[in-house]
Amino acid sequence: MSRHTLKIFALLGFALLLVAACGGAGATASVSPTPHPPLVPAAPGADPFSLLAWLFTPVFQALFVGLVLLDRLTGDIGISILILTLVIRVILISPYRKQLVSQKRTQLLAPEVAEIQRRYKGDKVKIQQAQMELYKSRGVSPFGGCLPTLLQFIVLIPMYTVISNGLTNPDPTAMLSVFGFNVGDAVGLVCANGLGTPTYNNMKPCIEATVPWLGGLNASLPSVIDVAGFGVSILAIISALLQVIQTRMVINPNASKNDPMSGAQGQTMVLLPLISVLYGGILPAGLFIYWISSTLFSIGQQYLILGYGGLFPLFGWTPAFAVNHAPRFPVAMPELIPDAPGEVVAPHERTELDRAASAAATIRSAKKRDRHGRRGSK
């Protein structure tokens, strides 16, 4: 198992830990007929789960208040989730753009990295040192994609608890109180279960979670259909397909088969969508509405910066519109950074590694042409 695969499983394990912890931010969902306790902010405790729940409570509360406000404006919890997702992704445009630019610049330096590996073959220490010096001289950080991924998980886990706990709770009054100001009263929130009236039913949630334009499914509950005895979520399948497209668009179309980065991205392309499908029968439908709309936003942003990337050819087919397509905001080859202040570096100055990588590519191209020529002459 590769190091990248281990990182994926470690990240997923951490995510599951946060899910368990954030469940303490409100009432825990239950299948028993007993009513849910009121939704209240988590208090810090001695155990790590209570501490994590307390740390994530401000994020949970901000998302929950925003969802309630949007639901009051639109009258549709599904549309409210879509708008809230759009707001979150607009806020994350800058860090996600930096991640894409960093990934693309790393891909552009792949021929020079390959030349380093060829030159110092067998000496891992020198290879690592030379690669770090290369990235430093070009102003590229190979770890530039970590922060946006972390930010998405920081939002994803509280969003899960907002949908699974916030939309199923009969009394979210305490969670709607911000610095003593009750947002629910300010926007005229009227609970569907009659909270505050003689007809109050504590067995029903306060917020109506039905999504009419999705066949009346409940956003707070899993939405599955029975296929050969297995519960399958259509939303989870759509989410998985979009994740495959998103990952393929990031893959370097010119990468060699031995490129470790492309191999790691290929593993991600298989693992994450598979996990989405497997958890489709457990996670609430509203979370997949969020994840689908967030993935669509990412695909659009990637298209503007990376173009189609490695999406095509698909099963050997490349559509005409993807041939020689140039992205709207292309990423240029990172230029050399001067070692000393005031030092002037030529705009297209080529290093020894540049020339060696170019020569190696030329030799490979000549060999390919020679082989084709021999086959043609027979």
N, C-alpha and C positions, 0 to 999 in steps of 0.2 A: 504494500500500500504506500502511495507516494506521500510526501510531506504535505502537499496541497490538499489531498483527500483527508488527511488527519486534521488539518485546520478546519475543513468544512464540518466534519463531525464534531470537533471541539466547539465550533461556533453554534451549531445546532443544539448541542448539549447545554451550552450557556443560555441559548434562547429558551429552551424548555425550563431551565432553572428560573429564568425571569418570569415565564408564564405562571409557574407555580407561586412565585413570590408576589407578582402583581395581582394574583387572584385575591390576595389579602387586602387590596385597596378598596374592595367593596364586598358585597355579599357574595358568597360562593354559590354558584349555580347548583341546584339540587333537583333530583327527579322525585323526591318524596313529596307528599301532599302538604307538608308544613310550609307556611309562608316564609318568604325571604326576609331577613332582618333589614332595617333601613341601610341605605348606602351611605357610608361615612368615610372620611379620610383615614388612612392607615396611621397608626401610631408606631413610633420606633420601639423595637423590642430587643431582647438579648440575642435571639436567634437570627441567622442571616436572612431568612425569608422575610421576616417582619421589617428588617432594616432595608432590604431592597424594595419592598412594597412602599415604605415610607419615602424613600428617595425618588421613586417613580410617581408618587401621588401628584405632584404639581403638573407633570406631563399629562397624566390621566385626567386631571381636573380641567386643564386647558382644552384638551380634545373633547371632553364630555360637554363642557359649557358651549364650545363652538358648535358641536353637533346639535345640541338643544336649540340654540339660536337659529341655526339654518333650518331645522325642522319646523320651527315656528314660522319662518319666512316662506318656505316652500310647501309645507304640508305633506312632504313625501320624504321618508327617512332614506330611501335609496338615492334620490337626487341629492339629499343633504350629505351623504357619504361621498358622493362624486365631487361635490363642490369642496368639501373639506380636504379631500385628497388633492385637488387642484391647488388649493391654497398651500398645502404642505410642500408639494413639488415645486411650486414657484419659489418658495423660500429656499429650497435646496438646489435651485438651478446653478448657482455659482459653484458650490463644492462638487456637484456632480459633473459640471463642465470641466473643472480642474482634473477630476478623476479620468475622464475620457481623453483629455489632452495628454495627460501623463502616460496613459496606456498607449496612445497612438505614437507618442515620441519614443517610447520604449520599443515599439514595433519597428519604427524607422531606423533605430540603432541596431536592429537584429543582425544585419550583415557584419557590423564591426564586432559585435559580441561573438558571433560565430568564428571570426578570424582570431579573436583572443583565445577562444577555446581550442582552435587548431594549433595556434602558436605555442601555447603552454599545455598541450595535451598531457594529462597525467599528473599535473601539479595543480591541485585544487586551490591551494593557498594563493598562488600567483594569479590564477584565473579570477578568483574573487577580488583580489586587490586591483587587478587591471580593469575589471568591470566597474568597480566602484569609482576608480579614477576617471574612466570614460564617462560615467553618468554625471560625476561632479563637473568635469570639463564642459559638458553640454547643458548643465543646469537641469538635469532630469532626476527625479526621485523615483526609484523603483517601487517605493512603498506609498506612492501618491494616491492609491485607490483605497486605502484603509479607512480614512475618516468618513467619506460618504456612505460606505457600507455600514459602518458602525451607527451613523446617524439614522439610517433607514431602520435598523433593528431597534434603536431607542424609541422610534415612533411606532413601529409595528407591534411591539409587545403591549404597550398601553392601549393601542387601538383595539387589540384583541379583547382586553378587559373592558373597554368602553362598550363594545358591541355585545360581548357575552354576559357582562354583569350590569352595565349601565342601562341597557335596553330591556333587561328582564326584571329590574328591581321595582317594587311597588312604591317606594318612598325615597327618591333621590334628593330630597330637600337639602340635606347637609352638604352634599357634594356640589350643589349649585350656589352655595354661599361663599363669596369671595371677599375676604377682609370685612366680614359682617354685612355685606351687601348681597341680597338674595336676587340672583339673576332671574330665576324662575318667576318670581313675583313681578319683576320689572318688565318682563316681556309678556306677562299674562298667560303663563303656562297653565293649562287645564289638563290634569291627568285623566287618562282614559279610564282609570279604575275608580274615579270619584274621590281621589285623595282630598281630605279636608271637608268632605260633605258626609251626611248621614248614610249615603249609599256606598261608602268606601269599601272596596273589596281588596283585601291585602293578598289575595291569591293571584291577582292579575298585575301585570307591569303598568307603570305610570305612562310610559311613552309607547305609542302605537308603532310597531316595527314591521308592519305589512308593506310590501313593495308591490303596488298594483301592476306596474309595467313589466314585472317579472313573474306574472301569473299568480300574484298574491302570496308569494313565499314570504316567510318570516325571516328578516335579516338577522335576528338574534339566535336563530337555530340552524343546525345543519340542514342543507337541502340536498337530499339524495333520492335516487330512483333505483329500483331493484333490477339488477341485470344478472341473470343466472345465479340468483341467491346472494349476490354481493351488492352492497350499497355503494352507488357511484354518484359523484357530484359532477354535474355538467359544468358548473362554474369552475370547479377544480381542474377539469380537463382543459377548459378554455385558458385558464391561468397558466397551466403547464405548457401548452402550445405557444403562448405568447412569450414565456420565459425562454423556450428554445430559440425563437426568433431573435429575442434580445441578445442572447449569448452568442449566436452565430454572427450577429452584426458586429460584435466586438472582436471576434477572431480575425487574426491577420490573414488575408486571402493569399498572401505570397509566402507564408511561413513554410518551412520544410517540415517533413514528417517527424524529424527528431527534435523539433523545437519544444522545450519543456513547458513554455508558457502556453502554447497552443494545446498541448496535451492536458495541462491543468484545466484550461477553459473547456475542453471537451468533456472532462470528468464532471465539471460543474453543470454543463449542459444536460447531462444525464441525471445526476443526483438530485438537484433541486426540483426540477419538474416532477420527478418520480415521488419525492417527498410530498409535494403539493397534492398529487392524486391520492396518495395513501392517507393523508390527513383530511381529505375532502369530506369524509363521512363523520368527522369529529368536530371540525372547526365551523363556526357560524357562517352563514351565507354572506353576511355583511362584510366579513373580513376578506372574502374573495372579491366582492365588489370593489373594495379598497385596493386589493392587490392587482386586479385586472386593470383598473384605471391608472394606477401608479406605473405599471409595466408599459402600458400604452404611451404614457407621457415619456418614459425613458426611451422607448423606441423612437418617438418623434425627435427627441433631443439627440440621440445617437445618429439618426439619419442626417440631421443638419451638420453634424461635426465629422462623423466617420463615413457617411454615405451608407451603402449596403454592406460594407465590410466583407465578411466571409459568408453572407447569407446565400449568395449564388456562387457556383452552380448548385441547384437543388435537384438531386437525383439526375445529375448530368445535364440539366436544363438551365439556361440563362436567358431570361426575357430580354427583348430588344432595349427596353428602357433602362436596363441595368448595365448595358455594355458601355464602357468608357464613361460611366457616370462620375461626376465630380461633386463632392459635398458642398453645401452652401457656405460653410465656414471651415475650410480645410485647415489641417494642422501642418505647419511647415517643419522641415528638418531642423532640429535644434542647433543653433550656431554655437561656435566655441566661445567660452567665457574667458576674458583676459585674466592672466594670473596676477597681474599687478594693476593698481589703479592708474588710469591714464593710458594703459597699453592699448594700441590699436590692433584689432584683429580683422583680417580681410573678410568680407561678407561670406565668401564661399571658399575660404581657405580649407584645404584638404590635409588631413593628418596622414601619418604613415599607415594607420589602420584603415582610413578611408580608401587609400590607394590599393592596399592589399585586398580589402573586401571587394572592391570594384574589379580588380584583376581576377580574383577567384570566381566571381560571378561570370566574367567574360569567358574564362576557361570552361566553366560548366556549360555555358550556352554554346560554345564552339563544339564541345563534345556531343551535345545533343544534336546539333546540325549535322555533324559528321556521321552519327549513327543513322539519322534519317536518310542522309545521302547514300550511305552504303546499302540500306534496304531498298532505296529507290533504284539503285543501279543494277541490282540483281535481276 
